[in-house]
Amino acid sequence: MTSPSSAGPREIYRIDWLPGTDVLHGTCHCGAENSAQDPVEMWEWMLGHPEGHQPRGSDS
């Protein structure tokens, strides 16, 4: 069995709830960000990587 430190880099997905709203803010492992009210929509966007993803600082 391998430990997480020896398994190589992991993809990290982050979803934060914006207090006082119904809005979720997601950050993909590639750095792209998205906001949505529907958790299913947010996870579909996350797991649909790279479709619809433009990392922060990209010109395109």
Order of alpha helices (4+ residues) and beta strands (2+ residues): beta-beta-beta-alpha
